[in-house]
Amino acid sequence: MSTVANYDQGSDSYILNGTKMWITNGTVNGQTTGDIFLVYAKTGPSRQDITQFVVEKDMPGFTVGQKITDKCGMRASMTAELVFQDVHLPKQSHVVGQVNGALLCMMRNLEIERITLAAMSLGIAKRAIDEMIRYSSERKAFGKELHHFGQIQNYLATSYAEFMAGRSYVYNVANNLDLSSHGNGLDADGVKLYCAPMAKNVADRAIQTMGGYGYVGQYVVERLWRDAKLLEIGGGTNESHHKNMTRDLRTYAGKLNS
């Protein structure tokens, strides 16, 4: 984290400087920022000295930087860089929680985000399966609907089984999540690590089922594939989940639920 907020005793304010990249809805019209943001910034020398601030639209020094365009997927979501240049944030009104006390909040929010993205993966997979079923029931080859052919049956059955496994995992983790705590990282990472590639693979099978039609926008599934790809990157890459989970598995060795 490179964004910093230094305390100014004279104004009883924190002065925020830095940038935040890849911010979802960082701009809603391509020109100005959104109305209000929660921003994490370094406020001390320790790695744990992180504080959360409220930053509002039109505050002096708060602007939109780069507008991220021509994305592979999730194109309905405006993405941008936010720039903070000597933004004055009054301590009494714009600090959220305790100074230097936001690290646990940030980690807890990451856990919630990862479970949410896993749930989003389920929606993508379910839509892709529905489109596969519809197309393979309507399209004929050699006098038969496509669902009579073994390879299409493989795509459908495998996709459904993977979707249901992912749904069970998501529901289990979400049901057991304690929103007032942290330390749920192992399965928050795990559920996203499973569901994001699952959704992409299911969408890929849907494209294969439709052949050339699956490759064009009219049949939706190519968009589902593009949208699913982001879920392997945003909220933590697959590789970061591998690292986090390996660390946690070593920590919890012998204490995991059977």
C-alpha positions as CSV (number, residue, x, y, z in Angstrom):
1,M,0.0,0.0,0.0
2,S,1.6,3.3,-1.1
3,T,-1.3,5.7,-0.3
4,V,-0.4,7.6,2.9
5,A,-2.2,10.0,5.2
6,N,-0.1,12.2,7.4
7,Y,-1.6,13.9,10.5
8,D,-1.6,17.8,10.5
9,Q,-1.9,19.0,14.1
10,G,-2.7,22.6,13.1
11,S,-5.9,21.7,11.2
12,D,-6.6,18.4,13.2
13,S,-6.8,16.7,9.8
14,Y,-5.1,14.0,7.8
15,I,-3.6,14.9,4.5
16,L,-4.1,12.1,2.0
17,N,-1.7,11.5,-0.9
18,G,-1.5,8.6,-3.4
19,T,-3.5,6.7,-6.0
20,K,-5.8,3.8,-6.1
21,M,-6.0,1.8,-9.3
22,W,-8.6,-0.6,-10.8
23,I,-11.5,1.0,-8.7
24,T,-14.9,-0.4,-9.6
25,N,-17.3,2.5,-10.1
26,G,-14.4,4.9,-9.5
27,T,-16.2,7.0,-12.0
28,V,-19.8,6.7,-13.1
29,N,-19.8,9.1,-16.1
30,G,-16.2,8.8,-17.3
31,Q,-15.3,12.3,-16.1
32,T,-15.9,12.8,-12.3
33,T,-15.6,10.6,-9.3
34,G,-18.5,8.8,-7.5
35,D,-20.1,10.5,-4.5
36,I,-18.3,8.8,-1.6
37,F,-15.5,6.4,-1.0
38,L,-14.0,4.4,1.8
39,V,-10.2,4.6,1.4
40,Y,-7.5,2.7,3.3
41,A,-4.2,4.5,3.8
42,K,-0.9,4.1,5.7
43,T,-0.8,6.3,8.8
44,G,2.3,5.0,10.5
45,P,5.6,3.2,10.1
46,S,4.3,-0.3,10.9
47,R,2.8,-2.6,8.3
48,Q,-0.3,-2.7,10.5
49,D,-0.7,1.1,10.7
50,I,-3.6,1.4,8.3
51,T,-6.6,3.7,8.8
52,Q,-9.9,4.0,6.9
53,F,-11.1,7.3,5.7
54,V,-14.3,8.7,4.1
55,V,-13.4,10.7,0.9
56,E,-16.2,12.7,-0.7
57,K,-16.7,13.9,-4.3
58,D,-15.4,17.4,-5.0
59,M,-13.0,17.5,-2.1
60,P,-10.0,19.6,-3.2
61,G,-7.3,17.3,-4.6
62,F,-9.5,14.3,-5.2
63,T,-9.8,13.5,-8.9
64,V,-10.2,10.8,-11.4
65,G,-7.0,9.6,-13.1
66,Q,-6.9,7.0,-15.8
67,K,-10.2,5.7,-17.1
68,I,-9.9,2.0,-17.8
69,T,-11.6,1.3,-21.2
70,D,-11.7,-1.6,-23.7
71,K,-11.8,-4.2,-20.9
72,C,-12.1,-7.9,-21.8
73,G,-15.2,-8.3,-19.7
74,M,-17.4,-6.7,-17.0
75,R,-17.8,-3.8,-19.4
76,A,-20.9,-2.4,-17.7
77,S,-18.8,-1.6,-14.7
78,M,-16.9,1.7,-15.0
79,T,-13.3,1.2,-13.8
80,A,-10.9,4.0,-13.0
81,E,-7.9,5.3,-11.1
82,L,-8.5,7.6,-8.2
83,V,-5.9,10.3,-7.4
84,F,-5.4,12.0,-4.0
85,Q,-3.2,15.0,-3.9
86,D,-3.1,16.8,-0.5
87,V,-6.7,15.9,0.3
88,H,-7.5,17.3,3.7
89,L,-9.7,14.9,5.8
90,P,-10.9,16.3,9.2
91,K,-10.1,13.8,11.9
92,Q,-13.4,14.2,13.7
93,S,-15.6,13.6,10.7
94,H,-13.7,11.6,8.1
95,V,-11.8,8.9,10.1
96,V,-13.7,5.6,10.3
97,G,-13.0,3.6,13.5
98,Q,-9.7,3.9,15.2
99,V,-6.5,5.4,13.8
100,N,-4.1,2.6,12.8
101,G,-6.9,0.1,13.5
102,A,-8.3,-0.7,10.0
103,L,-6.1,-3.7,9.1
104,L,-8.5,-6.3,10.6
105,C,-11.4,-4.5,8.9
106,M,-9.6,-4.6,5.6
107,M,-8.9,-8.3,5.9
108,R,-12.4,-9.1,6.9
109,N,-13.7,-7.1,3.9
110,L,-11.4,-9.1,1.6
111,E,-12.9,-12.3,3.0
112,I,-16.5,-11.1,2.3
113,E,-15.5,-9.9,-1.2
114,R,-14.0,-13.2,-2.1
115,I,-17.1,-15.1,-1.1
116,T,-19.2,-12.6,-3.0
117,L,-17.1,-13.1,-6.1
118,A,-17.5,-16.8,-5.7
119,A,-21.3,-16.3,-5.6
120,M,-21.0,-14.2,-8.7
121,S,-19.2,-17.1,-10.4
122,L,-22.2,-19.3,-9.6
123,G,-24.5,-16.9,-11.4
124,I,-22.3,-17.0,-14.5
125,A,-22.1,-20.8,-14.5
126,K,-25.8,-21.2,-14.0
127,R,-26.6,-18.9,-17.0
128,A,-24.1,-20.7,-19.2
129,I,-25.7,-24.1,-18.3
130,D,-29.1,-22.8,-19.0
131,E,-27.9,-21.5,-22.4
132,M,-26.3,-24.9,-23.1
133,I,-29.4,-26.8,-22.3
134,R,-31.6,-24.5,-24.5
135,Y,-29.3,-24.6,-27.5
136,S,-28.6,-28.3,-27.3
137,S,-32.3,-29.0,-27.2
138,E,-33.1,-26.8,-30.2
139,R,-30.1,-27.3,-32.5
140,K,-30.0,-30.5,-34.6
141,A,-27.2,-32.3,-36.3
142,F,-27.5,-35.5,-38.3
143,G,-31.2,-35.5,-37.6
144,K,-30.8,-35.4,-33.8
145,E,-30.8,-32.7,-31.1
146,L,-27.3,-32.0,-29.9
147,H,-28.0,-33.3,-26.4
148,H,-28.1,-36.9,-27.9
149,F,-24.4,-36.8,-28.6
150,G,-21.9,-38.0,-26.0
151,Q,-19.6,-35.0,-26.1
152,I,-22.4,-32.6,-25.5
153,Q,-23.7,-34.8,-22.7
154,N,-20.2,-34.6,-21.2
155,Y,-20.3,-30.8,-21.3
156,L,-23.7,-30.6,-19.7
157,A,-23.3,-33.2,-17.0
158,T,-19.8,-32.1,-16.0
159,S,-20.8,-28.4,-15.9
160,Y,-23.8,-29.1,-13.7
161,A,-21.9,-31.3,-11.3
162,E,-19.2,-28.6,-10.9
163,F,-21.8,-25.9,-10.5
164,M,-23.5,-27.8,-7.7
165,A,-20.2,-28.6,-5.9
166,G,-19.4,-24.9,-6.1
167,R,-22.8,-23.9,-4.8
168,S,-22.5,-26.2,-1.8
169,Y,-19.1,-24.8,-1.0
170,V,-20.3,-21.2,-1.3
171,Y,-23.4,-21.7,0.8
172,N,-21.4,-23.6,3.5
173,V,-18.8,-20.9,3.8
174,A,-21.3,-18.0,3.7
175,N,-23.5,-19.8,6.3
176,N,-20.5,-20.2,8.7
177,L,-19.1,-16.7,8.2
178,D,-19.0,-14.5,11.3
179,L,-19.2,-11.0,10.0
180,S,-17.9,-9.6,13.3
181,S,-14.7,-11.5,13.1
182,H,-11.8,-12.2,10.8
183,G,-9.7,-15.3,10.3
184,N,-12.0,-17.0,7.7
185,G,-9.4,-16.6,5.0
186,L,-8.7,-20.3,4.2
187,D,-12.2,-21.0,2.9
188,A,-12.8,-17.5,1.6
189,D,-9.8,-18.0,-0.6
190,G,-10.7,-21.6,-1.3
191,V,-14.3,-21.0,-2.4
192,K,-13.2,-18.3,-4.9
193,L,-10.2,-20.4,-6.1
194,Y,-12.7,-23.2,-7.0
195,C,-15.7,-21.2,-8.3
196,A,-13.9,-18.6,-10.5
197,P,-12.2,-21.2,-12.8
198,M,-15.3,-23.3,-12.6
199,A,-17.5,-20.5,-14.1
200,K,-14.9,-19.8,-16.8
201,N,-14.7,-23.5,-17.7
202,V,-18.5,-23.9,-17.8
203,A,-18.8,-20.8,-20.1
204,D,-16.1,-22.3,-22.3
205,R,-18.0,-25.5,-22.7
206,A,-21.1,-23.5,-23.6
207,I,-19.1,-21.8,-26.4
208,Q,-17.9,-25.2,-27.6
209,T,-21.5,-26.5,-27.5
210,M,-22.6,-23.7,-29.8
211,G,-19.6,-23.7,-32.0
212,G,-19.3,-20.6,-34.1
213,Y,-22.5,-19.2,-32.7
214,G,-21.0,-19.3,-29.2
215,Y,-18.3,-17.0,-30.4
216,V,-20.6,-14.1,-31.2
217,G,-22.3,-11.7,-28.9
218,Q,-25.9,-12.7,-30.0
219,Y,-25.7,-15.9,-28.0
220,V,-24.4,-14.4,-24.7
221,V,-22.0,-17.1,-23.7
222,E,-18.9,-15.4,-25.0
223,R,-19.7,-12.5,-22.7
224,L,-20.1,-14.9,-19.8
225,W,-16.6,-16.3,-20.5
226,R,-15.1,-12.8,-20.6
227,D,-16.9,-11.8,-17.4
228,A,-15.8,-15.0,-15.6
229,K,-12.1,-14.4,-16.5
230,L,-12.0,-11.3,-14.2
231,L,-13.0,-13.4,-11.2
232,E,-9.6,-15.2,-11.5
233,I,-7.9,-11.9,-11.1
234,G,-10.0,-9.4,-9.1
235,G,-10.3,-9.8,-5.4
236,G,-7.1,-11.8,-5.4
237,T,-5.5,-13.8,-8.2
238,N,-5.6,-17.6,-8.3
239,E,-1.9,-17.5,-7.5
240,S,-2.4,-15.4,-4.3
241,H,-5.1,-17.8,-3.2
242,H,-2.6,-20.7,-3.6
243,K,-0.1,-18.8,-1.4
244,N,-2.6,-17.8,1.2
245,M,-4.2,-21.2,1.5
246,T,-0.8,-23.1,1.7
247,R,0.2,-20.7,4.6
248,D,-3.1,-21.3,6.4
249,L,-3.1,-25.0,5.9
250,R,0.3,-25.2,7.5
251,T,-0.9,-23.0,10.4
252,Y,-4.1,-25.0,11.0
253,A,-2.5,-28.4,10.4
254,G,-4.3,-31.0,12.6
255,K,-7.1,-28.5,13.5
256,L,-9.1,-28.5,10.2
257,N,-12.7,-29.7,10.2
258,S,-13.1,-33.2,9.0
